[in-house]
Amino acid sequence: MKRLLLLILIFALLLLLTSCMDVQGIKLAVVNNVTQHTTGTYTIKVGGTVGLNFTGEYKVNFYVYDPDTDSFNYTTDSYSVGGQVPEEYTFEAMVGGGLFQKLTGDLALLSVEIWKDGVLQDSDSTTDPWGAVMVAGGP
């Protein structure tokens, strides 16, 4: 009888240890699944009057899980851009967005769209002299 109780106790401890290890594995699986389903391919399309000079900045944002600290870290990368309409910028992110400004004081059109996986997320345009627009997209 004592031997049976000892075996049951050892088996229970092994189950407990195994279940604790599986929690970390389950947590990582959930995090990977969420990251995979919220991350996408973004495209920012700068349009309007062909040849219009503009400047801008767009940001690429991610949440990254750190299993060592059991926490999420938010990362942001910024990219300064500029040129002439039309222009496109493509990147992978969980959240993305940008601010773009005309470099002229005329009434030319600056139009900006942000797409995620082929779906329009946001758009804005301006004809104001030195006008600026902001777009953002997310999960």
N, C-alpha and C positions, 0 to 999 in steps of 0.2 A: 504494500500500500504506500509506504514512504517513497519507494522507488517511482511509483506512478505519479505521485504528487510532485516529486522532483522533476520528472520528465515533462509534466504539464507546465510547471513553472518555467523551465528552460524553453519550452516551445512558445509560451506566452511572451517571454522576453525577446526571443528571436522575431516573433511577429511584430512586437512593438518596435524593435530596431528597424526591421524591414519597412514598416509603414512610415516611420520617420524619414527614411531615405527616399521613399516614393513621393512624399510631399514635395520635396525639392524638385524631383523630376516632373511632377505634375505642374508645379508652379512654372518651371521653365517651359513646359509644353504650352501652357496657357499664354505666357508672355510671347513666345514665338508665334503662336496662332494670331494673337491680337496684332502684333507688329506686322505680320505678313498681310493681314486683311486691312490694315489702315495705311500702310505704305503704298505709294503709287508713283506713276510717272507723270510729272507735271510739265506743262509747256506754257510759258508766258509768251504771248504774241503781241508785239508792239506794232501797231498799224496807224493808219490815218493818211495824211498827205505825204505821198511818196517823196523821199528826200529830206523830210523834216529832221532837223538835228534834235537829239534828246540826250538826257543823262538819266541814270537811275540806279537803284540798288534793289536786289531781291534777296530774300532770306530763305534758307532751307533748314527746317526744324525736324528733330527726331527726339523721341523718348527712347533711351537705351537702358535695359535692365542690367544691373551689376549684381551677379549672384554672390560675390564676396561680401558686399555690404547689404544685400537683400533690399536694394532700393532702385528707384528709377532716376536716371540723370537726364536732364533736358539739354540738348545740344543745339546750337544755332551756328550756321555758317552764313556769312554775308558775302555777296558778290557785287562789286561796283561795275556798272556797264554803261555803255553809251554808243552812239552811232547815229545812223540815219534810218528812218522808217523805209521799208519794213525790216523787222528783226525778230528772231525767236530765240528763246533760251529753254533748254530741257534739262530736267534733273529729277532725281529720286528723293522723296521726302514723305513724312507723315503730314506735315503742314508746310505750306509755302505761301509767299506773298511778296509784293514789291511796291515801290514808289517810283514813279517816273515823271520827269519834268521836261517841258519844251525848253529849248535853248534859243527861242526867238520871241520877239514881242509882237508878232503878227497874229492873224486869226486862223492860222493853219490848224488842222485837226490832228490831235494826238489821241489814239484809241488803244487801250490795253485790255487784253483778255487773259484769264488764267484757266487752264484746262487740267483736269486730272483724269487719267486713263480714258481720254477721249470725250469726257463730259465737261461742259462749260461750268465752272465754279463761280466766276465773278467777272464783271467787266465794268469799265468806266471810260469816259472820254471827256475831252475839253477842247475848246477853241479859244480859251482865254489867253491873252498875251502872257507868256512865261508860265502858263498853266501847268498844274500837276495833277496826277491821278494815282489812286492806290487800289490795288486788288489783292485778294487773299482767298485761299482755298484750304480745305482741311478734310478730315475724315468724315 
